């Protein structure tokens, strides 16, 4: 007897529905066809044990499992449950086996029939709704994540016996219901850290406010202990809240990478990723045999913080150049090319020299001759050129550290940033894919960043004196447009 059910395979951040066909007929041997990897082929042993442990029998005649379309590679352990259910249906041990085609079923099986969690539940649920399935059956741990997709019944199960009972009586499990919007709204402004914790450093706070308002990349340069990391970690508290669309995009990436916590729903705060400087280029941009998103994609719609920038391998930093411009990264393999979104704000920090005290007002630099230049040469010019704001962080004086006066809260700065962002949203309304000043194209720059004669003269002097590149010229105009937006001015003033 031939029985079909449906599973799903995740490629990039999208899911593809896979038809699981099981045919039980006369003959010998059991086989899985349809370009399955070893993890999928091993499911036969897990499935056989789970079926027998729960009082059913595994067919001792020929069983052929086909995963269609057969030209797409299937990997992972999430096909255990749909194959097991189709096998029970094909061997006539499952009542109402014809109902299997109404549902997408996913889950890894333990030897006793317990259903274990999977990766990518959110894109699977989105695809199931798009294709008009009646419901999605998946592990209990992934149910809240999948239930964020409305107009789709999501059933969370702990054991294969619950799935078998469900096809006998559909009321045996209740669908998971999550009020996505309410939970999302409640968690948006709940931060443990705040800018008012940082004493002094008003000019750096101002620079980060400009960076947040225009989506600009920034680098903080200063001696150890000046507060670079502390300031960078507080940047997400002043960024505008995620929109529902952005939250869905971000959650999808984290779901595919398996980075969502248990029983998670939508990611409600902008991600802040801070990889260690020993990271490899594949871990940063993504890739692998079955391509997975890297740190730059996990920081999508948020902040990527690279602490101690010169300590990163040069090859690692160079691979970031193209994603920073394109705001997506394309991973190409022999048979597949996948796009991972990576629209992030880069915040980097570094010491001015190996010992950290070059140009320090009180301490003397102890680096040998040539060491400072060698240290700075670790970062390429083209990468620094893509960073809009270079901010010098100076040590905080004792009087400011010991002061008891209260400093401005993140909430107040965030309101100014949101107002500037609203101006930009209005400005780029007719330009899809452009949301902030940092994303402006050269053509838009000519129309939007018009400067007066006095401003043009000032810029000319700066360009000649500092020997700046054409890209730096564009970046200066973009930053000045953001400063004008924060000031509520329509014109860019000198």
N, C-alpha and C positions, 0 to 999 in steps of 0.2 A: 504493500500500500504506500502511496506517495502523499506526504503531508508537507505543507509550506508554512513557515512563519517568517517574521521579519526581525532583523537586527540592524545595527548601524555602525559604520566605521568612520572615524574622525580623521580628516586630512586638513592640515593647517588649522584653521579655526572654524571650518565648516564640516558638516556631517553628510555622509552619503548612505542612503538606505540600502541594506544588503538583504537579499532574499535567501533564507536558509531553507533548503529543500532536503528532505530525508526520505529515502526510498528503502523499504524493507522487502526483500524478495528472496527467492530460492538461490542458494549458492553458499559460498564461504567468504570469510574475511570482512573487515570493516575498513572503510577508507574515507578520507576527507579530501575533496577536490575543490578547486577554485582559488588557486594561488594563496594557500594558507601558510603562515610561517610555523615554526616549531611549537610556539606557545599555543596556537590554535589546534595543532595536531595532537598535542598532549591532552587536550580536553577530553578525549575519548576515555582515558583512564579515570579522570576525575568524575566524569559523567556516569560511567558504569558503576563506580563505587557509590555515588550519591543515589542512583536509581535503586540499586540493590539494598542499600541501608534502609530505605524507606518502604520496603515491602513490595517493590515491583521487580520485574525481571528484565534483563538486557537481552535483546534478541540474539540468539545463537546462530542466525543465518546471515545472509549477505545484507549489510547496511552500507548504503552510499550516502554521504553527506555532501551536498554541493552548495557553495557560497557564491551567489551570483550578484553582480557581474563578475565573471571569472578572470577578467584581465586586470582587476584592481587588487593590489596586495592587501591581505587581511592579516592583522597582527594583534597580539595581546590575548588576554584571557576572558574578555567580556562576552565571547560567543558561547561559553559553556551552557548557560541557561537556555537560550533559544534552541540550541542543538538538542539538549536533553528533552525539552518539551515536544519538539517535533518528532523525536525518536519514540517517545511514549505514545504520541498520536498515531505514528505510522505503524506501531506494533499493536494498535487497537487496545491500549490500556488506559487511554485518556478519554473521558466523556466530552462531548461537544468539541472535538478536535477541529471542526470547521471554523470555530470562533478564533483560532490562533491567528488567522490572517487579518483580524481587526486590530491587532496590537503590535507595537514594537516591544520586544523583550530583550533585556540586556542584564548580564550579571556573571560574575565568576563563581564557580561552585567549589565548596570544600568537599572532602571525601564523605562527610556525614550529611551533605545536602544544604549546609548553611550557605547563604548568598553573601558574597563579599563585594565591597565597593569597587567602582570603576572610575575611569577618567572621562571627562568630556560630556557629562550628563546634560549640561545646558545646550550646547549645539545639537545634541541628539534630540532633545525635546523640541527645539525650534524646528528642526527638519520634520519631525513626526507630525507637528501641527500643520506645517506647510503642505504635507502630502495627505492630510485629511484622515489620519488614523484615529480610531475611537479612543485609544489610550496608550500609555507607556508604562510598562512594568519593569522596575529596576530595584537595586538594593535600597534598603531603608535609609542608609547614610547619605544617599544621593537624592532622596525624594524631595527634600526642601529646595535644593538647588534647581531641580527640573520643574518643580511646581511654580517657579516664577513665571513660566510661560502660561499665559491664560488660554482659555478655550481648549484645554487638553486635560483629560483625566490622567493624573499621575498616581500610580499605586506603588508604595514602598513595601518590599517584602524582606523578611529575615531568613526564610527557608523555602526550599523547593516545594515542600508540602503545602505551603500557603498558596503557591501559584497553581498547583493541581486543584486545590479546593476552590480557587477563584473561577476556574473554567467549569466546575460543577455548579457553583452558585456564585454569581457575580457580586452579590451583596456581602460576601464573606470578608472582603477588605474594603475599607472606605478610602476614597481618593484623598490625597494630601491637599490641603487648602492653605495657601500663604497669601497674606495681604501685603503684596510686594511694595506698593506705594507708601503704605503707612510705616512699615519697618524701615524702608529706605529713608523717608523723611526724618524719622526719629534719630537715626544714627549719623546723620550728615555733619553735625557740628559738635560732636562729642570728642574733644581732643584732651589728651592728658598733659600736653606741653603747650606753652604759650610764649609769644614774643616778650611779654612783660617780665619773664624770668631773666631776660638778658639785660645786664646793666651796661649802660653806655652804648657804644657802637652805633650811634644814630645814623652816621653816613652809610654804614653797611646795611642797616635795616632799610634805609631809603633805596639803596641799590637793589635789594631783594624785592622791594615793593614794585620797582620799575620792571624787574625781570618777570615777576608774577603777573603784572598787568598786561605786558605785551608778549608773554610766552618766550622771552629771550633767554639764551644760554648765558651762564655767568661763571667766572672763575674767581675764587677768593685766595689771595696770596698774602701770607703773613707768618710770623714766628709761631712755634708751638705754644699752645695754651692761650692763644689770642681769642678763641671762640669761634673758629671757622666751622667746625663740625656742629657745634651747638646751634649756630645760626641756620645752617643748611637744614638740619633736622626739623626746624620750626617752619620751614617754607610752606609745606602743605597746609598749615593752619591759616595761611592768608590767601590761598588759591581759591577761586570761586568754586562752589559745590558742584559735584558731577551732575550732569543732566541724566535723565533716565536712559537715554540712548547711549551716552558715554559709559554709564555704569554697566549696561548690558554687554557692550563691546569688551570692556575691561574684564568683566566676570568670565566671559567666554574664553579669553586667553588663559586666565588663571585656572579655569576648569580643565582645559585641554592639557595644561602642564601638570595637572594634579596638585596645584598649590592652594586650593580652597580648603579652609578648615572644615571639620566635620559639621554637618547640619547647617552649612552656611547658606545664606541667600545672596542677594546682590551685594557687590562691593560698593560701599556707600562713601568711602573716603578715597581721595586720589592716592594712587600707590606711591610709595617712596622706597626705591630699591637702592641698596648700598652694597654692591659686590666687593669682595676682598681683592686686593691688587694681584693676587696669584691666579686670577680667573683666566681661562683660555679663550681664544677668539670665538670658538664654537659655542661655549657657554654664554658668551656675551651677546652675539647676534642671533644665535639659534642654529639648528642643524642636527646632525646625527644621521644614522642609517634610516630611521623613520623620523623625518624632521620634526623637532620640537621647538617651541618658542624660547628665545634666550632672554637675558636680563633686560635688553632694550625693549622687547615686546611686553614683558611683564611690567615695565614702567610706562606703558602706553597710557596716555591721558594723565600722567603724573610726573614724578621727578626721578631722574637717575642721578645718584650722587656718587662721584668717583673721588674718594678721599685719598690723599697723597698721589696725585696724578702722575708724577714722574716715575713712581715705582711700578706702574703698569707696564707690561711688555709693549714695545713700540708697535708690533704687529697687531696687538689687540686694539690699540687706540686708532690705528689706521683703518681698520675695517668698519669703524663707526662713521667715517666721513660721509659715505653715500647715504646710509639710513637717516643721518641728520638732515640732509637736504631733501630726500625723497619722502621722508616720514613713513616709510614702509621698508621692509627688507625682503628680498626675494631669495629663497633657498632653492637652488636648482640641483636636481639629481638626474640620472640617466633617463628615468621614466616619468618623473614628476617634477613640477616647479610649483612651489607654494609661496604665497605672499603672507607675511605676518605684519600687521600694523605696528608701527613704532613711532608714534607722535609723542615725544617726551621732551621735557625740559632738562637740559644737562646742567648740573651744578657740580663744579670740580673745586678741589682745594689743594693747595701745595705750599711747601715751605719755599722761601726765596733761595735757599742753598742747602747743601747736605746737612750742615749743622743747625740751620734754621734761623740764624741770627744776622744774616746779611742785611745791612741798612737798619738794624735795630737801634732805637734811640739810646739805650743804656748799655746793652751787652755787645761785646766785640765778636765779630765773625772769626772762627778758628779754621776755616777751610784753606787748604793750600792753593797757590796760584793756579788758575785755570779750572779749578774744581767747580766754581759757580757756573761758568759758561757750559762746561760739560754736562752739569746737572740740568740746566735749562734746555740744552740741545736734545734732551730725551723726548721732548714734546715737539712735534713737527709744526712748522709755520702754518701749513694749510689747516691743521686742526685748530690752532689758536685763532686763525682767521675766522673760523665758524663760531667762535664764542664772542657774543656781542659785548658783554660787560666784563672788564678786568678790574677787580676791586682789591685795593690794598687794605689789609686788616691790620690795625695797629694794636699793641697791647693795651688793656684797660688800666687806667690810673687807679691808685688806691682810693682816692677820694670818691670816684664813681662806684667802685666795688663796695665800699662801706656805706654808701649813701642809702638812706631809707625811703627816698622819694619813689613814688610808683611810676612805672614806665607804661607807655602806650600798649594796650592789649591787642592781640591778634585780630579780635573782632572788629575793632575800629579800622585797622589797616585793610582788612578783608572787604569792608564796605566800600572803601575808596577803589580797591581793585575791581570789585564787581561793577561799580559805576563806569570805570574805564572800559571794562570788557563789554558792557552793554552798548557803549558808543561804537566799539569795534564791530559788534554783532550787527548793528544797524548799517554800518558802513559797508560790510562785506556780505550783505544780504543776498546780492545777486551773483556772488562768486562762490559756488559750491566747493567745499574742501578748504576754504580759507576762513579761519576763526579768530586770528589775532594778528597783530602787526608783524610779528616775526615771520609769518607765512606769506607775506606780500611778495608778489612777483615783480620783476624789474619794470614791466609795463605799468603795473598798478602804482609803483613807486613814483613815476613821473606825474600821475594824476593826483595822488593823495598827499605826497610829501613835497608840496611846493614851498620853497623858502624865499625870504625877502633878499634884497640886494646885500644888506648888512650881514645877514646870516650866511649868504653865499661867500662873501669875502672872508668871514671868520673860518669857514670850512676850508677854503682854499689855502689859507695860511697854515692851518693844522695839517692838511694833507701834505704840503710841501716840507714843513718842518719835521714831521714825524715819519715821512716817507711811507704813507699808508697805501694799501692796495685798493683796487676798484671795488672788491667785495667789502672792504672795511668802510668805504664811502657809503655803500648801500646800507650797511649795518648802522652807521651813525644816524642816517636819516630815519631808519625804522625806530631806533631808540628814542630819537628826539620827538617822533610822532607819538610814542607812548607817553613821554613826559608831558607833552601838550594835552593828551587825553586825560591824564591824572589831574592836570591843572584846570580841566574843563574848557580849554582853549581850542578854537577852530583852526587857528593859525599856528605854525611853528615859529616861535620867536627866537632871536639870537641868544 
